[in-house]
Amino acid sequence: MKSRIIPYVFMIILLAAHFSRGNHNVLAIISLLIPFLFFIKQKWVIISLEVIAYLAALVWLYGAYEYIQLRIATGDDWVRLLIIMGCVALYTAWTGIFLRSDKIKDTYGMNE
């Protein structure tokens, strides 16, 4: 089960760093508190964490859009930025899908 949770925690750390870089320190702190929900063994927790992962992927896509617009306006290369942030968004969404394993469903009472 740890192999399912560790990628999610890493994703949250990346998200908190993204918020911190944009001076959204309150969101960064809230983001860092999210993984502590894993200690609550109820099915709403996994559903919530999965939704948070998908919303975080949208945050990355929106950030990519904003940064790309800035790069286009300044005449800088933006393709590499799109590839990197697109991969981070895919990884973020993947961590949400990764929470659907049978082991996690059993632990959090979702197979009842």
PyMOL commands that place a pseudoatom at each C-alpha (Angstrom):
pseudoatom trace, name=CA, resn=MET, resi=1, chain=A, elem=C, hetatm=0, pos=[0.000, 0.000, 0.000]
pseudoatom trace, name=CA, resn=LYS, resi=2, chain=A, elem=C, hetatm=0, pos=[2.931, 2.334, 0.623]
pseudoatom trace, name=CA, resn=SER, resi=3, chain=A, elem=C, hetatm=0, pos=[3.792, 2.037, -3.058]
pseudoatom trace, name=CA, resn=ARG, resi=4, chain=A, elem=C, hetatm=0, pos=[0.400, 3.621, -3.796]
pseudoatom trace, name=CA, resn=ILE, resi=5, chain=A, elem=C, hetatm=0, pos=[0.665, 6.403, -1.214]
pseudoatom trace, name=CA, resn=ILE, resi=6, chain=A, elem=C, hetatm=0, pos=[4.257, 7.571, -1.784]
pseudoatom trace, name=CA, resn=PRO, resi=7, chain=A, elem=C, hetatm=0, pos=[3.643, 8.819, -5.376]
pseudoatom trace, name=CA, resn=TYR, resi=8, chain=A, elem=C, hetatm=0, pos=[0.618, 10.744, -4.085]
pseudoatom trace, name=CA, resn=VAL, resi=9, chain=A, elem=C, hetatm=0, pos=[2.649, 12.386, -1.315]
pseudoatom trace, name=CA, resn=PHE, resi=10, chain=A, elem=C, hetatm=0, pos=[5.339, 13.327, -3.842]
pseudoatom trace, name=CA, resn=MET, resi=11, chain=A, elem=C, hetatm=0, pos=[2.636, 14.858, -6.047]
pseudoatom trace, name=CA, resn=ILE, resi=12, chain=A, elem=C, hetatm=0, pos=[1.383, 16.913, -3.107]
pseudoatom trace, name=CA, resn=ILE, resi=13, chain=A, elem=C, hetatm=0, pos=[4.907, 18.176, -2.395]
pseudoatom trace, name=CA, resn=LEU, resi=14, chain=A, elem=C, hetatm=0, pos=[5.215, 19.280, -6.037]
pseudoatom trace, name=CA, resn=LEU, resi=15, chain=A, elem=C, hetatm=0, pos=[1.841, 21.008, -5.819]
pseudoatom trace, name=CA, resn=ALA, resi=16, chain=A, elem=C, hetatm=0, pos=[2.823, 22.797, -2.608]
pseudoatom trace, name=CA, resn=ALA, resi=17, chain=A, elem=C, hetatm=0, pos=[6.044, 23.964, -4.260]
pseudoatom trace, name=CA, resn=HIS, resi=18, chain=A, elem=C, hetatm=0, pos=[4.019, 25.257, -7.208]
pseudoatom trace, name=CA, resn=PHE, resi=19, chain=A, elem=C, hetatm=0, pos=[1.726, 27.203, -4.869]
pseudoatom trace, name=CA, resn=SER, resi=20, chain=A, elem=C, hetatm=0, pos=[4.678, 28.494, -2.865]
pseudoatom trace, name=CA, resn=ARG, resi=21, chain=A, elem=C, hetatm=0, pos=[6.413, 29.733, -6.026]
pseudoatom trace, name=CA, resn=GLY, resi=22, chain=A, elem=C, hetatm=0, pos=[3.290, 31.730, -6.848]
pseudoatom trace, name=CA, resn=ASN, resi=23, chain=A, elem=C, hetatm=0, pos=[3.193, 33.257, -3.324]
pseudoatom trace, name=CA, resn=HIS, resi=24, chain=A, elem=C, hetatm=0, pos=[0.077, 31.263, -2.399]
pseudoatom trace, name=CA, resn=ASN, resi=25, chain=A, elem=C, hetatm=0, pos=[1.559, 30.152, 0.900]
pseudoatom trace, name=CA, resn=VAL, resi=26, chain=A, elem=C, hetatm=0, pos=[-1.784, 29.332, 2.524]
pseudoatom trace, name=CA, resn=LEU, resi=27, chain=A, elem=C, hetatm=0, pos=[-2.592, 26.928, -0.324]
pseudoatom trace, name=CA, resn=ALA, resi=28, chain=A, elem=C, hetatm=0, pos=[0.899, 25.450, -0.016]
pseudoatom trace, name=CA, resn=ILE, resi=29, chain=A, elem=C, hetatm=0, pos=[0.400, 24.751, 3.687]
pseudoatom trace, name=CA, resn=ILE, resi=30, chain=A, elem=C, hetatm=0, pos=[-3.081, 23.311, 3.128]
pseudoatom trace, name=CA, resn=SER, resi=31, chain=A, elem=C, hetatm=0, pos=[-1.650, 21.110, 0.376]
pseudoatom trace, name=CA, resn=LEU, resi=32, chain=A, elem=C, hetatm=0, pos=[1.004, 19.749, 2.709]
pseudoatom trace, name=CA, resn=LEU, resi=33, chain=A, elem=C, hetatm=0, pos=[-1.678, 18.777, 5.217]
pseudoatom trace, name=CA, resn=ILE, resi=34, chain=A, elem=C, hetatm=0, pos=[-3.688, 16.741, 2.688]
pseudoatom trace, name=CA, resn=PRO, resi=35, chain=A, elem=C, hetatm=0, pos=[-1.640, 13.503, 2.941]
pseudoatom trace, name=CA, resn=PHE, resi=36, chain=A, elem=C, hetatm=0, pos=[-2.517, 13.241, 6.634]
pseudoatom trace, name=CA, resn=LEU, resi=37, chain=A, elem=C, hetatm=0, pos=[-6.006, 12.239, 5.489]
pseudoatom trace, name=CA, resn=PHE, resi=38, chain=A, elem=C, hetatm=0, pos=[-4.536, 8.812, 4.711]
pseudoatom trace, name=CA, resn=PHE, resi=39, chain=A, elem=C, hetatm=0, pos=[-4.633, 8.133, 8.469]
pseudoatom trace, name=CA, resn=ILE, resi=40, chain=A, elem=C, hetatm=0, pos=[-8.452, 8.253, 8.410]
pseudoatom trace, name=CA, resn=LYS, resi=41, chain=A, elem=C, hetatm=0, pos=[-9.595, 4.816, 7.279]
pseudoatom trace, name=CA, resn=GLN, resi=42, chain=A, elem=C, hetatm=0, pos=[-12.902, 5.703, 5.610]
pseudoatom trace, name=CA, resn=LYS, resi=43, chain=A, elem=C, hetatm=0, pos=[-13.994, 5.468, 2.001]
pseudoatom trace, name=CA, resn=TRP, resi=44, chain=A, elem=C, hetatm=0, pos=[-14.751, 9.192, 1.645]
pseudoatom trace, name=CA, resn=VAL, resi=45, chain=A, elem=C, hetatm=0, pos=[-11.038, 9.839, 2.213]
pseudoatom trace, name=CA, resn=ILE, resi=46, chain=A, elem=C, hetatm=0, pos=[-9.917, 7.969, -0.889]
pseudoatom trace, name=CA, resn=ILE, resi=47, chain=A, elem=C, hetatm=0, pos=[-12.667, 9.522, -2.986]
pseudoatom trace, name=CA, resn=SER, resi=48, chain=A, elem=C, hetatm=0, pos=[-11.643, 12.978, -1.741]
pseudoatom trace, name=CA, resn=LEU, resi=49, chain=A, elem=C, hetatm=0, pos=[-7.949, 12.351, -2.348]
pseudoatom trace, name=CA, resn=GLU, resi=50, chain=A, elem=C, hetatm=0, pos=[-8.693, 11.130, -5.854]
pseudoatom trace, name=CA, resn=VAL, resi=51, chain=A, elem=C, hetatm=0, pos=[-10.748, 14.238, -6.628]
pseudoatom trace, name=CA, resn=ILE, resi=52, chain=A, elem=C, hetatm=0, pos=[-7.970, 16.409, -5.191]
pseudoatom trace, name=CA, resn=ALA, resi=53, chain=A, elem=C, hetatm=0, pos=[-5.482, 14.725, -7.536]
pseudoatom trace, name=CA, resn=TYR, resi=54, chain=A, elem=C, hetatm=0, pos=[-7.664, 15.455, -10.564]
pseudoatom trace, name=CA, resn=LEU, resi=55, chain=A, elem=C, hetatm=0, pos=[-8.168, 19.068, -9.474]
pseudoatom trace, name=CA, resn=ALA, resi=56, chain=A, elem=C, hetatm=0, pos=[-4.423, 19.392, -8.949]
pseudoatom trace, name=CA, resn=ALA, resi=57, chain=A, elem=C, hetatm=0, pos=[-3.892, 18.186, -12.528]
pseudoatom trace, name=CA, resn=LEU, resi=58, chain=A, elem=C, hetatm=0, pos=[-6.180, 20.998, -13.664]
pseudoatom trace, name=CA, resn=VAL, resi=59, chain=A, elem=C, hetatm=0, pos=[-4.127, 23.444, -11.588]
pseudoatom trace, name=CA, resn=TRP, resi=60, chain=A, elem=C, hetatm=0, pos=[-1.014, 22.300, -13.450]
pseudoatom trace, name=CA, resn=LEU, resi=61, chain=A, elem=C, hetatm=0, pos=[-2.734, 22.659, -16.829]
pseudoatom trace, name=CA, resn=TYR, resi=62, chain=A, elem=C, hetatm=0, pos=[-3.971, 26.140, -15.936]
pseudoatom trace, name=CA, resn=GLY, resi=63, chain=A, elem=C, hetatm=0, pos=[-0.487, 27.076, -14.742]
pseudoatom trace, name=CA, resn=ALA, resi=64, chain=A, elem=C, hetatm=0, pos=[0.965, 25.747, -17.981]
pseudoatom trace, name=CA, resn=TYR, resi=65, chain=A, elem=C, hetatm=0, pos=[-1.468, 27.871, -19.949]
pseudoatom trace, name=CA, resn=GLU, resi=66, chain=A, elem=C, hetatm=0, pos=[-0.567, 30.998, -17.972]
pseudoatom trace, name=CA, resn=TYR, resi=67, chain=A, elem=C, hetatm=0, pos=[3.196, 30.419, -18.230]
pseudoatom trace, name=CA, resn=ILE, resi=68, chain=A, elem=C, hetatm=0, pos=[2.975, 29.613, -21.932]
pseudoatom trace, name=CA, resn=GLN, resi=69, chain=A, elem=C, hetatm=0, pos=[1.060, 32.838, -22.590]
pseudoatom trace, name=CA, resn=LEU, resi=70, chain=A, elem=C, hetatm=0, pos=[3.813, 34.728, -20.767]
pseudoatom trace, name=CA, resn=ARG, resi=71, chain=A, elem=C, hetatm=0, pos=[6.538, 32.987, -22.764]
pseudoatom trace, name=CA, resn=ILE, resi=72, chain=A, elem=C, hetatm=0, pos=[4.759, 33.655, -26.065]
pseudoatom trace, name=CA, resn=ALA, resi=73, chain=A, elem=C, hetatm=0, pos=[4.364, 37.328, -25.138]
pseudoatom trace, name=CA, resn=THR, resi=74, chain=A, elem=C, hetatm=0, pos=[8.082, 37.642, -24.404]
pseudoatom trace, name=CA, resn=GLY, resi=75, chain=A, elem=C, hetatm=0, pos=[9.094, 35.615, -27.466]
pseudoatom trace, name=CA, resn=ASP, resi=76, chain=A, elem=C, hetatm=0, pos=[10.707, 32.820, -25.457]
pseudoatom trace, name=CA, resn=ASP, resi=77, chain=A, elem=C, hetatm=0, pos=[10.579, 29.096, -26.233]
pseudoatom trace, name=CA, resn=TRP, resi=78, chain=A, elem=C, hetatm=0, pos=[7.439, 27.542, -24.757]
pseudoatom trace, name=CA, resn=VAL, resi=79, chain=A, elem=C, hetatm=0, pos=[7.384, 23.986, -26.138]
pseudoatom trace, name=CA, resn=ARG, resi=80, chain=A, elem=C, hetatm=0, pos=[9.691, 22.570, -23.463]
pseudoatom trace, name=CA, resn=LEU, resi=81, chain=A, elem=C, hetatm=0, pos=[7.548, 24.215, -20.780]
pseudoatom trace, name=CA, resn=LEU, resi=82, chain=A, elem=C, hetatm=0, pos=[4.444, 22.607, -22.274]
pseudoatom trace, name=CA, resn=ILE, resi=83, chain=A, elem=C, hetatm=0, pos=[6.070, 19.174, -22.297]
pseudoatom trace, name=CA, resn=ILE, resi=84, chain=A, elem=C, hetatm=0, pos=[7.314, 19.430, -18.706]
pseudoatom trace, name=CA, resn=MET, resi=85, chain=A, elem=C, hetatm=0, pos=[4.111, 20.807, -17.226]
pseudoatom trace, name=CA, resn=GLY, resi=86, chain=A, elem=C, hetatm=0, pos=[2.009, 18.430, -19.304]
pseudoatom trace, name=CA, resn=CYS, resi=87, chain=A, elem=C, hetatm=0, pos=[3.992, 15.505, -17.904]
pseudoatom trace, name=CA, resn=VAL, resi=88, chain=A, elem=C, hetatm=0, pos=[3.536, 16.827, -14.362]
pseudoatom trace, name=CA, resn=ALA, resi=89, chain=A, elem=C, hetatm=0, pos=[-0.211, 17.148, -14.968]
pseudoatom trace, name=CA, resn=LEU, resi=90, chain=A, elem=C, hetatm=0, pos=[-0.339, 13.564, -16.280]
pseudoatom trace, name=CA, resn=TYR, resi=91, chain=A, elem=C, hetatm=0, pos=[1.651, 12.309, -13.287]
pseudoatom trace, name=CA, resn=THR, resi=92, chain=A, elem=C, hetatm=0, pos=[-0.718, 14.145, -10.962]
pseudoatom trace, name=CA, resn=ALA, resi=93, chain=A, elem=C, hetatm=0, pos=[-3.795, 12.588, -12.582]
pseudoatom trace, name=CA, resn=TRP, resi=94, chain=A, elem=C, hetatm=0, pos=[-2.058, 9.188, -12.535]
pseudoatom trace, name=CA, resn=THR, resi=95, chain=A, elem=C, hetatm=0, pos=[-1.648, 9.399, -8.758]
pseudoatom trace, name=CA, resn=GLY, resi=96, chain=A, elem=C, hetatm=0, pos=[-5.424, 9.761, -8.488]
pseudoatom trace, name=CA, resn=ILE, resi=97, chain=A, elem=C, hetatm=0, pos=[-5.998, 6.709, -10.665]
pseudoatom trace, name=CA, resn=PHE, resi=98, chain=A, elem=C, hetatm=0, pos=[-3.340, 4.837, -8.675]
pseudoatom trace, name=CA, resn=LEU, resi=99, chain=A, elem=C, hetatm=0, pos=[-5.513, 5.137, -5.550]
pseudoatom trace, name=CA, resn=ARG, resi=100, chain=A, elem=C, hetatm=0, pos=[-8.062, 2.756, -7.100]
pseudoatom trace, name=CA, resn=SER, resi=101, chain=A, elem=C, hetatm=0, pos=[-6.069, -0.375, -6.233]
pseudoatom trace, name=CA, resn=ASP, resi=102, chain=A, elem=C, hetatm=0, pos=[-7.773, -3.302, -4.512]
pseudoatom trace, name=CA, resn=LYS, resi=103, chain=A, elem=C, hetatm=0, pos=[-5.417, -3.057, -1.528]
pseudoatom trace, name=CA, resn=ILE, resi=104, chain=A, elem=C, hetatm=0, pos=[-6.421, 0.554, -0.870]
pseudoatom trace, name=CA, resn=LYS, resi=105, chain=A, elem=C, hetatm=0, pos=[-10.103, -0.215, -1.442]
pseudoatom trace, name=CA, resn=ASP, resi=106, chain=A, elem=C, hetatm=0, pos=[-9.899, -3.017, 1.123]
pseudoatom trace, name=CA, resn=THR, resi=107, chain=A, elem=C, hetatm=0, pos=[-8.063, -0.866, 3.664]
pseudoatom trace, name=CA, resn=TYR, resi=108, chain=A, elem=C, hetatm=0, pos=[-10.530, 2.012, 3.370]
pseudoatom trace, name=CA, resn=GLY, resi=109, chain=A, elem=C, hetatm=0, pos=[-13.670, -0.134, 3.251]
pseudoatom trace, name=CA, resn=MET, resi=110, chain=A, elem=C, hetatm=0, pos=[-14.668, 0.589, -0.325]
pseudoatom trace, name=CA, resn=ASN, resi=111, chain=A, elem=C, hetatm=0, pos=[-15.344, -3.044, -1.263]
pseudoatom trace, name=CA, resn=GLU, resi=112, chain=A, elem=C, hetatm=0, pos=[-18.187, -3.421, 1.208]
for i in range(1, 112): cmd.bond("trace and resi %d" % i, "trace and resi %d" % (i + 1))
show_as sticks, trace
zoom trace
